């Protein structure tokens, strides 16, 4: 599961098919369930599958939606849905 986005590196290089991959997910229980995730951005699918170095990183967090039991079984899916809020033009990869 990946998300393909347009990404500009800190050096001004635009990658039109950069690949976002979630690497870590943590769920914490406080007043409600908080999900925290981090991931890496690769230049393209070839760089990702070829185990090249990442060109960027991202993180996000959200409160777990416990109203829909089906979504509770897949935290990674909910993380990608949250990531799409940051990159609304992203395409499922």
C-alpha positions as CSV (number, residue, x, y, z in Angstrom):
1,X,0.0,0.0,0.0
2,X,1.5,3.3,-1.1
3,X,0.4,6.8,-2.1
4,X,1.9,8.5,-5.2
5,X,2.3,12.2,-5.0
6,X,4.1,15.2,-6.5
7,X,6.8,16.1,-4.1
8,X,9.4,18.9,-4.1
9,X,12.6,18.2,-2.2
10,X,14.3,20.7,0.0
11,X,16.7,21.2,-2.9
12,X,14.0,22.3,-5.3
13,X,13.8,19.0,-7.2
14,X,10.3,18.1,-8.2
15,X,9.4,14.4,-8.2
16,X,6.1,14.0,-10.1
17,X,5.6,10.3,-9.1
18,X,7.1,10.2,-5.6
19,X,6.0,7.3,-3.4
20,X,4.9,7.6,0.2
21,X,5.2,4.5,2.3
22,X,4.1,4.3,6.0
23,X,6.8,2.7,8.0
24,X,5.6,2.9,11.7
25,X,2.2,3.0,13.4
26,X,1.6,3.5,17.1
27,X,-1.8,3.6,18.9
28,X,-2.0,5.2,22.3
29,X,-4.9,5.1,24.7
30,X,-5.6,8.3,26.6
31,X,-9.1,9.8,26.7
32,X,-9.6,8.1,23.3
33,X,-7.3,6.2,20.9
34,X,-4.6,8.3,19.2
35,X,-2.9,6.9,16.2
36,X,0.6,8.2,15.3
37,X,2.3,7.2,12.1
38,X,5.6,8.0,10.2
39,X,6.8,7.2,6.8
40,X,9.3,7.9,4.0
41,X,9.0,9.4,0.6
42,X,10.9,7.9,-2.3
43,X,11.6,9.6,-5.7
44,X,9.5,7.0,-7.6
45,X,8.4,3.4,-7.6
46,X,11.7,2.2,-9.0
47,X,13.6,3.9,-6.2
48,X,11.3,2.4,-3.6
49,X,11.4,-1.2,-5.0
50,X,15.1,-0.9,-5.7
51,X,15.7,-0.1,-2.0
52,X,17.2,3.3,-2.8
53,X,17.4,6.0,-0.1
54,X,14.3,8.1,0.8
55,X,14.2,11.7,-0.3
56,X,11.9,12.9,2.4
57,X,9.8,11.8,5.4
58,X,6.3,12.6,6.9
59,X,4.4,12.0,10.0
60,X,0.8,12.3,11.1
61,X,-1.7,11.6,13.8
62,X,-5.4,11.3,14.3
63,X,-8.0,10.0,16.7
64,X,-9.1,6.5,15.8
65,X,-12.6,6.3,14.4
66,X,-14.2,3.7,16.6
67,X,-17.7,4.2,15.1
68,X,-17.0,1.9,12.1
69,X,-15.8,-1.5,13.3
70,X,-14.5,-2.5,9.9
71,X,-11.9,0.3,9.9
72,X,-10.7,-0.7,13.3
73,X,-9.2,-3.8,12.0
74,X,-6.8,-2.0,9.6
75,X,-5.0,0.9,11.2
76,X,-2.7,1.3,8.2
77,X,-5.7,1.9,5.9
78,X,-6.8,4.7,8.3
79,X,-3.3,6.1,8.2
80,X,-3.3,6.3,4.4
81,X,-6.8,7.9,4.5
82,X,-5.4,10.5,6.9
83,X,-2.3,11.0,4.7
84,X,-4.6,11.7,1.7
85,X,-5.9,14.8,3.7
86,X,-2.3,16.2,3.5
87,X,-1.9,15.1,-0.2
88,X,-5.4,15.3,-1.7
89,X,-4.1,14.8,-5.2
90,X,-2.3,11.6,-4.2
91,X,-3.1,8.4,-6.1
92,X,-3.2,5.0,-4.5
93,X,-0.2,3.1,-5.6
